[in-house]
Amino acid sequence: MKWNELSDQHCSLARSLAVLGDRWTLMILRDAFLRVRRFDDFQARLGIARRVLHERLAGLVEAGVLEKVPYQERPLRHEYRLTQKGLDLYPVILSLVHWGDTHYAGEDGPPVRFRHKSCGHTVEPVLTCSCCQETLRPREVQPEFSEALKLALKTA
């Protein structure tokens, strides 16, 4: 399967990867959640080629994850802000950071800790059931395939 065919799959993960599935995009999103907004600031922090940064930002804007907002008129300059769709990625980014902290932090521990403003404690993200609030574990969740996916799997 080619990379550009992911968005056509009957799979939400594949469709998500079509938008988010490269390292620069995830690093841009990390910085966006750290309140980096301007092109030159992204470029300086990431050390990414300007052309690549332009392409990734344009893709995130096209996907509705970021929006370009003017912050200066002469000359016209824009900054990139997370949309609601982008903000909805926060649990995903936080979970990836937590996974990296668990498996790759090293002797000094995690390079960044996240503190919950309401209670003051550091955060370790936990996925819970929206109904009973129990922690979700891989062996305790059963997928139920839609009729469209069942049909697609039969014809593949």
Protein Blocks (a to p, Z undefined) as FASTA:
>chain_A
ZZklmmmpccfklmmmmmmmpfklmmmmmmmmnopabfklmmmmnopafklmmmmmmmmm
mnomaccddfbfbdcdddddddfklmmmmmmmmmmmmmmmmmmnojnopfbdcddfknop
acddddddfklopacdfklcccdddfklmmmmmmZZ
